């Protein structure tokens, strides 16, 4: 954990000129969020997704390996007068407990071994909002290591036990200068 934590702390140590926007998977599908419940922004980074969920009144938790990122998130949440709970945590080593969340959001993070734990962590009717990078990209934006890139339709197979409510992955089809490229997004619901 120490090497990974140091890497991410170093990345988040620099000043944040403009706070990042939440992931498109949640902004475009925020109407699917429940009116109440417990939400988790897993591997949250600066926690833009957590801030959005907290603004909707969800009891929100934000977990990340970087204490630097979580400190900045706490300051931003206080500035916005939002209540959320941060926890420094290696989510791969300590996945969420079973049946503990109504909503889990993951963006720009991929640990395939964690996906079954995410499904188990959802309460009945719980939702996962997931967005990350694909191997078939139109440019070099995002990670280059294939270990952190989705294969074609892989996100669907990783969450095959859920009811798929939203899915988008355009890969390299058609006019590559238009559309939503480089990533896949999924909203899935537990039975």
Residue pairs with C-beta under 8 A, 6 or more apart in sequence:
1 65
1 90
1 93
4 65
4 90
5 65
5 66
5 67
5 90
8 64
8 65
8 66
8 68
8 69
9 66
9 67
9 68
9 69
11 66
12 45
12 46
12 66
12 68
12 69
12 72
13 68
16 46
16 72
19 46
19 48
19 76
20 45
20 46
20 48
21 27
21 48
22 48
22 49
22 51
22 52
22 107
23 48
23 49
23 105
23 107
23 108
23 129
23 131
23 185
24 131
24 180
24 185
25 105
25 107
25 129
25 130
25 131
25 166
25 185
25 186
25 187
26 33
26 49
26 52
26 53
26 105
26 107
26 129
26 131
27 52
28 185
29 129
29 165
29 166
29 187
30 52
30 56
32 127
32 165
32 166
32 187
33 39
33 53
33 56
33 58
33 103
33 127
34 58
34 102
34 103
34 127
35 57
36 57
36 58
36 59
36 102
37 58
37 59
37 101
37 102
37 103
37 123
38 58
38 59
38 60
38 61
38 100
38 101
38 102
38 103
39 50
39 53
39 58
39 59
39 60
39 61
39 101
39 102
39 103
39 104
39 105
40 60
40 61
40 62
40 63
40 96
40 101
40 103
40 104
40 105
40 121
41 47
41 49
41 50
41 53
41 60
41 61
41 62
41 63
41 105
42 63
42 91
42 96
42 104
42 105
42 106
42 109
42 118
43 63
43 64
43 65
43 91
43 106
43 109
44 50
44 62
44 63
44 64
44 69
44 70
44 73
44 86
45 64
45 66
45 69
45 108
46 69
46 72
46 73
46 76
47 62
47 64
47 69
47 70
47 73
47 76
47 77
47 84
47 86
49 105
49 107
49 129
50 60
50 61
50 62
50 73
50 77
50 84
50 105
51 73
51 76
51 77
51 80
51 82
51 84
53 60
53 84
53 103
53 105
54 60
54 77
54 82
54 83
54 84
55 80
55 82
58 102
58 103
60 82
60 83
60 84
60 85
61 84
61 85
61 86
61 87
62 70
62 73
62 84
62 85
62 86
62 87
63 86
63 87
63 88
63 89
63 91
63 96
64 70
64 73
64 86
64 88
64 89
64 91
65 88
65 89
65 90
65 91
66 88
67 88
70 86
70 87
70 88
73 84
73 86
74 86
77 83
77 84
91 111
91 114
92 111
92 113
92 114
95 114
95 117
95 118
95 121
96 104
96 117
96 118
96 121
97 121
98 120
98 121
99 120
99 121
99 122
99 123
99 124
100 121
100 123
101 121
101 122
101 123
101 126
102 122
102 123
102 125
102 126
102 127
103 126
103 127
103 128
103 129
104 118
104 121
104 122
104 126
104 127
104 128
104 129
105 128
105 129
105 130
106 118
106 128
106 129
106 130
106 131
106 132
107 129
107 130
107 131
107 132
108 131
108 132
108 133
108 142
109 132
110 132
110 133
110 147
110 148
110 149
110 150
112 158
115 158
115 159
118 128
119 128
119 159
119 161
119 162
119 190
122 128
122 190
123 190
124 190
124 191
125 189
125 190
125 191
126 189
126 190
127 165
127 187
127 188
127 189
127 190
128 159
128 162
128 186
128 187
128 188
128 189
128 190
129 185
129 186
129 187
130 155
130 159
130 185
130 186
130 187
130 188
131 183
131 184
131 185
131 186
132 148
132 150
132 155
132 183
132 184
133 141
133 142
133 143
133 148
133 149
133 150
133 182
133 183
134 149
134 150
134 151
134 152
134 169
134 171
134 182
134 183
134 184
135 146
135 149
135 150
135 151
135 152
136 152
136 171
136 172
137 149
137 181
137 182
138 172
138 176
138 181
138 182
139 181
139 182
141 182
142 149
142 182
142 183
143 149
150 169
150 184
152 169
152 171
153 169
154 184
155 167
155 169
155 184
155 185
155 186
156 164
156 167
156 186
159 186
159 188
162 188
162 189
162 190
162 191
163 188
163 189
163 190
163 191
164 186
164 187
164 188
165 187
165 188
165 189
166 185
166 186
166 187
167 184
167 185
167 186
167 187
168 180
168 184
168 185
169 183
169 184
169 185
170 179
170 180
170 181
171 181
